């Protein structure tokens, strides 16, 4: 956008007169010595007595403004805009010395964020001052000028001419303050004219609309100081402005979430004081507060505020309000995150009920909600219904937005994730590639969505064991991460970690170890020594050293991984059991059987708690514990654990992995052999041989510890074991 074009004026109109600035304590009836903070107020000298000509001009200006206001409230915004501008021009010509000429601030505006504007159809409480400002005969000339320009901006806004509205709002602002908005320190300059508050609110809201969050924060921050100074510290205007700032901090970054929460909570206190409990504005602020807690992944707190907002909006707006529906969807998302699928689906469908009344059948939000319902069916393993809904969401999204839109790409990526989970890699690849094509057409080269999609495609090739192609795609994603995040970042470390794992799968363990060590150093540098991602890389490196038979190094890596996980997750977490199991393997290899037993027993305790008594991982750990007891000479405990493992294996792996069952039977047979229990020994060995045969292996796969004459003679496969 170019500079704001000023109307043609005489040379004298370009002269600037700065108002007198006087330090004034913003409190009445209090000694200034007891007030630590002072603000500089802009005071304007009283106007000189009017002559007849000036009186005629003032009357003409007021007449034009009043006619424009009437047209505005009758909905004729075009005609209103013309009259407001005519009045502002007449006011400017009548006293040019009071008007500062300024180019638009947009020319030097900071880059906008990648944030996509929250659509105006949903109420965040950002649009507060929608009326025009009345012009009074007693108004100061600069106040009149600002009001007329502001009113013209309001009319242009009603016509959806947001650029034109912005220009008028900026000119109205510069009637009082000559500096660029982003250069004004909120505590440094306060004008005494209350019209500055709606001016700043509308500048902030349109800056937010364009994605220029920082400029919006500057506008609302200055508005907040004026509200406190001119209306009182706890005025309702302060509450409205705090809510707006909270929304901006929410959108700016999760790092600003504490500021957002502070703003919303203070806004709620003021709203309740002035509006009473359960007001429409309180519901909006509560809905906003819920979104911040979702951003922080504190879903219990988010749901608490969403449910209160939902009840208030239903009471204030009715069950067919789109804002009621929006809160229903938000609450549904929090329930979804908590795994409460039935309640989540009910609220998702409540949103759809209203949205299908308010919107066309092809609407972007309907597409998003259909996709959310599909995700729930996917999580429930109801795959046919999930796919049906995903395809419907894509159809609706394309109908609403066209083939080439970032939200269509998002829907395609969700469909890709669905097919990936089903191991339908061809379908997943097609969806990801189509999403990537759209993203590359629309987004900046190093946009995070492109990086994620490239990584997803790389993962498909990894799952297909097409390792070279997988490495190429992950490396391409990492190059974009280097551009976007710099040489040392958590994102780059994550890609290095995966690339290292792929080289390990290729059997190139030297390169794998190098990549993983690079990832480890970077993760320690960026995330600290106690981060869970550091623990993961330590585990991967430990696995490589274990396979190389460098058990001492592997054990040290597993020990550090265990320390991090126990500190971060507690002693009862599944990931802790993984580290304990790995550590048990190292102790077992080193012959430290007591330590190995301790690790495996603790692994079993956690697995049974987290996975249940009959999970296949429980069987695996019980088998390893049996091995250690056997090596330790404790045959009773060895037999007990092998039998536990066998019982679970029969239920969990069955015909899918008969070799595992045969292996455990073989160990049970050897325990009985060592104890001289011939009948159970023969039962175990014969069943092991039969299972091996049925698996396409040979009975010679049975390993016998000791001598047994003519073991090759066994029962026929159709006969019961001896």
Number of C-alpha atoms within 10 A of each C-alpha: 9 10 13 19 11 11 9 8 12 10 8 9 17 15 14 14 12 15 15 10 14 11 12 13 18 17 13 7 5 10 9 14 8 7 11 7 10 14 17 16 23 19 17 17 8 8 10 6 8 10 8 9 10 13 13 12 16 21 13 15 24 20 15 21 28 17 14 29 25 13 18 23 12 10 14 16 22 16 14 27 27 16 24 28 22 19 26 24 19 18 23 21 16 15 14 21 16 22 26 21 19 18 16 21 20 18 11 11 14 13 10 14 14 11 14 11 12 13 9 10 9 14 18 20 18 22 15 14 14 14 14 20 19 16 19 11 13 9 14 16 21 22 21 27 27 29 28 32 29 32 32 33 30 31 31 23 21 17 16 11 13 18 16 17 25 27 24 28 29 26 28 29 25 22 23 25 19 17 12 17 21 17 8 15 12 19 15 12 18 24 20 16 19 15 19 26 24 22 27 25 27 27 25 31 24 22 22 26 19 17 21 23 26 20 22 27 23 22 25 25 22 26 26 25 22 28 24 16 20 19 14 15 16 17 16 21 24 24 27 25 26 26 33 32 27 28 27 25 23 23 22 19 11 15 11 15 22 16 15 26 21 15 23 27 18 16 28 22 16 21 26 16 13 13 13 11 15 17 17 19 25 27 29 26 29 28 31 27 30 29 25 27 23 19 16 15 13 15 22 16 17 26 23 17 22 27 20 17 30 25 18 22 27 19 14 16 14 14 18 16 17 22 25 29 26 24 30 27 25 25 29 30 26 25 21 21 17 13 13 14 20 13 14 25 23 15 22 25 19 19 27 23 16 18 20 13 12 13 14 12 15 17 19 20 19 25 27 20 21 24 26 24 24 28 25 22 19 19 13 11 12 13 18 12 15 24 19 13 22 26 18 17 29 25 17 23 27 21 16 19 15 12 15 16 18 19 22 28 26 22 24 25 25 22 28 27 21 23 20 21 12 14 14 14 20 13 16 24 22 17 22 27 19 16 27 24 13 20 23 15 12 13 15 12 15 18 17 15 20 21 21 16 22 22 22 24 24 26 24 22 20 23 14 12 14 15 20 14 16 26 23 15 23 25 20 17 24 25 18 19 23 16 12 16 15 13 15 16 18 20 21 23 28 19 23 24 25 23 27 28 25 25 22 20 14 15 11 13 20 12 16 25 21 15 22 26 20 16 28 24 17 22 27 17 14 15 15 13 16 17 17 19 23 24 25 20 26 23 23 23 26 26 19 19 19 20 11 11 13 14 21 16 15 25 22 15 23 29 20 18 29 25 15 21 26 17 13 14 13 13 15 16 16 19 21 24 25 19 25 24 22 25 26 30 26 24 22 22 16 12 14 15 22 14 16 26 22 14 22 26 19 19 27 23 15 22 26 16 13 14 14 13 15 17 18 19 20 22 25 19 21 25 25 22 30 29 23 27 22 21 14 15 11 13 20 13 16 25 22 17 23 26 20 19 28 23 15 21 24 16 12 16 15 13 15 9 13 19 21 21 22 25 21 22 26 24 27 27 29 24 22 18 21 14 12 11 13 13 13 17 21 19 17 23 27 28 23 28 26 22 23 22 18 15 15 11 13 13 20 12 15 19 15 16 13 8 8 9 6 7 13 11 8 17 15 10 14 7 8 10 17 12
